[in-house]
Amino acid sequence: QVQLVESGGGRVQSGGSLRLSCTASGSIFAINDMGWSRQAPGQQREAVATISSSLTTTYADSVKERFIVFRDNAKNTIVLQMNNLKPEDTAVYYCGARVIVRHADYDPYEHDYWGQGTQVAVFS
């Protein structure tokens, strides 16, 4: 009943920028933490950035001072602004959210959801 959809991926030159967006829809009462992770070919998925409901943010060391994450609670949207991109940033980027889900037959409950991913490719 909850779906996350990412957009904004693409292919860019080193030093360029991309803006990724993710919107949650469905039976949503509220969203707690939201964040982004990424996975490069042959590697494990790693956390990139998170933002809590109180707007506290965390970043992986590899993206600090280059990436910025923010959210619009009214629109259930999270954005990842990626600047000064490097070839090492090439990966599929996934949006995630911890959602308080509305339910017709039960009390609201908390559950984590992830989007389908969007490809980011950085060339030199």
C-alpha positions in Angstrom: 0.0 0.0 0.0 3.1 2.3 0.2 5.2 3.0 -2.8 8.5 5.0 -3.2 9.4 6.2 -6.6 12.9 7.7 -7.4 13.8 10.0 -10.3 16.6 12.2 -11.5 19.3 9.6 -12.2 21.5 9.9 -15.3 25.0 10.1 -16.8 27.2 13.0 -16.0 30.8 14.1 -16.2 33.1 14.2 -13.2 32.6 17.4 -11.3 29.0 17.7 -12.4 25.8 17.6 -10.3 22.6 15.6 -10.2 19.4 16.0 -8.2 17.6 12.8 -7.1 14.0 12.9 -5.9 11.9 10.3 -4.2 8.2 10.6 -3.4 6.2 8.2 -1.1 2.6 7.5 -1.8 -0.2 5.2 -0.5 -1.6 4.5 3.0 0.7 6.9 4.8 -0.1 8.3 8.2 3.4 9.8 8.7 7.0 9.2 7.8 9.8 9.0 10.3 13.3 8.6 9.0 14.1 8.8 5.3 17.3 8.2 3.4 19.3 7.1 0.4 21.6 4.1 -0.2 23.6 3.0 -3.2 25.0 -0.2 -4.7 27.7 -0.5 -7.2 28.2 -3.6 -9.4 29.8 -6.4 -7.3 29.6 -4.4 -4.1 27.3 -4.4 -1.1 24.7 -1.7 -0.6 25.9 1.2 1.5 24.1 4.0 3.3 24.6 7.4 1.7 22.5 9.9 3.7 19.6 10.0 6.1 17.3 12.6 7.5 15.0 12.2 10.4 11.5 13.6 11.0 13.2 16.3 13.1 15.6 17.1 10.1 18.7 15.6 11.7 21.0 14.4 8.9 23.8 11.9 8.5 26.2 11.4 5.6 28.7 8.7 4.6 32.2 10.0 4.9 32.7 9.6 1.2 30.0 12.1 0.3 30.3 14.7 3.1 30.5 18.3 1.8 29.4 17.1 -1.6 25.9 15.7 -1.1 22.9 17.4 0.6 19.7 15.6 1.7 16.5 17.4 2.6 12.8 16.6 2.7 9.3 18.0 2.2 7.0 16.4 4.8 3.9 17.9 3.2 4.7 16.2 -0.1 6.3 13.0 1.4 9.3 13.8 -0.7 13.1 13.4 -0.1 15.8 15.0 -2.3 19.5 14.2 -2.6 21.5 17.0 -4.2 24.7 15.5 -5.5 27.5 18.0 -6.3 31.1 17.5 -7.5 30.4 13.9 -8.6 33.2 11.4 -8.9 33.4 8.2 -10.9 33.4 6.4 -7.6 29.8 7.6 -7.1 28.6 5.5 -10.0 25.9 3.1 -8.6 22.2 2.5 -8.4 20.7 4.8 -5.8 17.8 3.7 -3.6 15.4 5.7 -1.6 14.1 4.4 1.7 11.6 5.5 4.3 10.3 4.4 7.7 6.5 4.8 7.3 3.6 4.8 9.8 1.1 2.9 7.7 -2.6 3.4 7.8 -4.6 0.2 7.8 -8.3 -0.4 7.5 -8.5 -3.3 9.9 -5.7 -2.8 12.3 -4.0 0.0 14.3 -1.4 2.0 12.3 2.0 0.3 12.2 5.5 1.1 11.3 7.3 -0.4 8.3 10.3 0.2 6.1 10.0 0.6 2.4 12.5 1.0 -0.5 12.2 2.3 -4.0 13.2 0.5 -7.2 16.4 2.5 -7.6 17.7 5.0 -10.1 21.0 4.7 -12.0 23.8 7.2 -11.6 26.8 7.0 -13.9 29.8 9.4 -13.6 32.4 9.4 -16.3 35.8 11.1 -16.5 
